[in-house]
Amino acid sequence: MQDRKHTEVMISKKMPGVFDIIGPVMVGPSSSHTAGAIRLGKMARAIFGGQPDSATIILHGSFARTHKGHGTDRGIVGGLLDFGVDDERIAIAFQEAEKAGMQFVVRTDNLGEDVHPNAARVLMQSGGHSMTVTGCSVGGGQVLITEIDGYPVNLKGDAATLILPHKDAHGMVAQVTSVLANHRANIASMSSLRESRGEDALMVISVDGDVTDDTIREINRIKGIYKTMLVEPLEH
C-alpha cells in the first residue's frame, strides 16, 4: 500500500475541550485500553455500516500484552455491538455477541514498527461485504482511525464524515464538493487517495454539521461513486 497517492486539503485544527482532557464516564479499568477499545469498535462498526456478521480482531503492542486484564478484547467486541463506554454489558460482551449472532475471533500480532502501541485491526464481513479498519487509542478514551482497507486516513470520530470509495476519474472530487456546497455542507477536512491513476480511489470528507439524506442520494448519483458511507460523530 506504500505506493498510494495521498493528498490532504483544508485541514482545520480544534483546541481540546474539557472532555478531551478528563476522558469519558466509562466502565474500567483503563481509559486507553477499555474506553478507547470500545470507541474503536464503535468506529469500526460505523465505518462498516452496521454490525458485521463476523469479525477478526487483531491486537497490537500494549493492546496485545494486556488485553485480558484491561478488557480490551471485550471492549472492541462491545463497540462492534454498539455499546457505549459506560455500558455494563461490556463485561459480558462475548456472551452478548453470541446472542446477537456475531461471530468473532481475537488474536494478537505485530502490525508494524510504526503502528501506535495501543492499536487494533478489525476485519469485518457480512454477506459479500468485507472491510478492514485499523485504529489506535490515544488516551483519555479518544481514538484515531488510521487505515481503511489499506488506505491511510486520519479520523477522530469528532465530526460527520463521508467515506466514498470510487473510480479514479477526472473531475470526481469537484463533483462531490460541488454537491456538498449546493447543500451548504462546510468541508472541515478532506483526503483523496488512490491506488494508481484510473484505478480505485477513496475520498474521506469531514464536514461541519449534519449531512442530509438528500445530500447522500445526490452523491450516489455521481457516475463512478461505488458507495457513500456516512460516519456520524461518536457520542461522548
N, C-alpha and C positions, 0 to 999 in steps of 0.2 A: 504493500500500500504506500511505500515511500515515494513513488513517482507521481502521486496525485497532486494536482494543482490546487492551491488553497488561497483564496482571496478574502480579506476581511475589509469591510467598509462600514462607515457610520457607526463606530463603536462609541457607546456612551458609558460613563462611569458614574457610580452612585455611592455616596457615603454610607457606611454601615449604620443600620438602625439599632435600636435597643435590642430587638430580637436577635439580630446577628451577633451581638456581643454576649448576651446571657444564655442563649440557646432556648430550646423549646421545653414546654412541660412534656414529660416523657416517662415511659417505663425505663427502668435501669438495665444494667448498671452504668453504662457509658454513653455519653452524647455522641462521640465519634463512632464507636463500634456498635451501638444499639440503635439510637435515634437516626444516626446517619445511614445505617444499613436499611432501616425501614424506609427512609425517604429515597434511597437508591432504588429499592424495589418498586416504590410508587411511581418514580420517574420512568423506570423501565416499562412498567405496565402502561403508563400514559403514552409513551412513545410508540409502543407496540399497538395501541388502540384498544386495550382491554385486557382481561385476564387470559393468559395463554392456557392451552390445554396441557402443555408440558414445558418444563424449564430446566436447564442445566446451569447451575450457579458455580462459578469458578472464583475462589477466594485467593487473594494475593497478599504477600507480605505480612504485615501485622494482622490483617483480617484472617489470614490462613493460620497463623500461630495461635491466636486467642479466641477464635470464633465460638468455640463451645462454651467457654466461661462467660463471655460477654454477650452471647445470644445473637451474634452477627448473622448466623445462618437462619435462625428463626425470624430475625428482623427483615431480611430480604424476602423470605417467603411470605411473611405478613404483609409487606409492602406490595408484593405481587397480588395479594388478595384484597388490596386497597384498604388495609388497616392503617389508622393514624398512629402517631408516635406515642400517644397516651392510651392506646387500646390494650386492655388487659389480656385480650386474646393472643397477643404476641407470644406469651409464654407457652401457648398450646398451638402455635401456628402450623406445626407439622400435621397435627390431627385435623385442624380446620381446613388445610389444603386437601386432605383426603376426602373430607366431607364435601368440599367444593368441586371435587373431580379434577384437581390439578395435580398431575404427576410432577415430581421434581427429583433432581439429583444434586447433591452438594459435594464438591471436591476442591482440592487445593492445587495450585500450580504457580509457577513463576511467569508472570505476564510480561516481564522485561525489566531491565535495569532502570529505565527512565519512567516507569509507572509509579504513581504515588503508593506509599506503603499501605494505606487504607483503601484498597481498590478491589473491585469485583467486576467480573464479566458475566452477563446473563444472556444465555442463548434461549430464545423463546420460539415456540411453534404452536400453531393452531390450524388444522387442516393443511392447506397448501401454503400458508403464510408463515414465514420464519423471519427472525430478526435477531441481531446481536447488539447489545448495548453494554458499553464499558463506562464505569464511573468511579468516583472516589469520594470519601468522606473527608472534609477539610477542617472539621472542628465545629463544636457548638451545634451539632446536628445538621450543619449545612453540607450540601453535596455539589459535585460538579460532574456532569456527564461529558466525557472526553472523546467518545467514539461511538458512532452508529454505523453498523455494517462495514466497519473498516475505515469510514470517513472520519477524520478528526473534527470534533466540534467543541463548543465551549458553552454548555447550558447549565444554568444555575437553578432553574425552576422558579425564578422570581418574576417572570413576565410571560404573557401569552406568546407561544412560539409555533410557527408554521414550519413543518418539515416536509419538503417537496422533492421526492425522487423524480427525475425527469430525464428525457433525452437531451443531450447537449446539442443546442441548435442556436443559430444566430437570433438575437433579439428576445430570447427566453426570459432573461432577467428583467428586461424592460417591460415585457408584457405583464409579468407578475407584479412588479412595483407600480405599474400604471393602474392595475385593478385595486391595489391597496390604497393608492392615492385617491381614486374615484370614490372609494368607500370611507375616506377620511381616517384611515388607519395609519398612524405615525410610526415609521420604522425606527426602532431603537438600535438594532444591530443586525448585520446580515453577513452570512458566509456563503460563498459559492465555491463548490468543489466538484472536480470531475476526474474520472479515470484517465481519459485522454480525449483529444478533440473528436467530437462527433459520437462519443460513447455515452454511457450512463453517467449522470451527474446528480448532485444533491444541493438544494438550497435550504438554508436554515435561517429563518427570519423571525426575530423577536419584535413585538410591537407594543406600543403603549395602549392600554385599554383593552376592550373586548374585540373579538373577531366574530362577525355575524355569519349565520348560515348562508346568506346571500353571497357574501364575500367568498366563502369556500366553494360554493357552487360555480361561481364565475371563474375562479382559478381552475377548477376541474375541467372547464370547457376549453381551456387553452390546449392546443394540439401539442402533444409531447409530454404533458404532465401525467405521470403514472398514477399518482395518488396524492391527496392533500391531507396531511395529518396535523391536527391541532392539539398541542400540549398546553393545557391550562396551567396557570401558576400553582405551585404547591401551597396548600394551606399550612399555616404555622401550627 
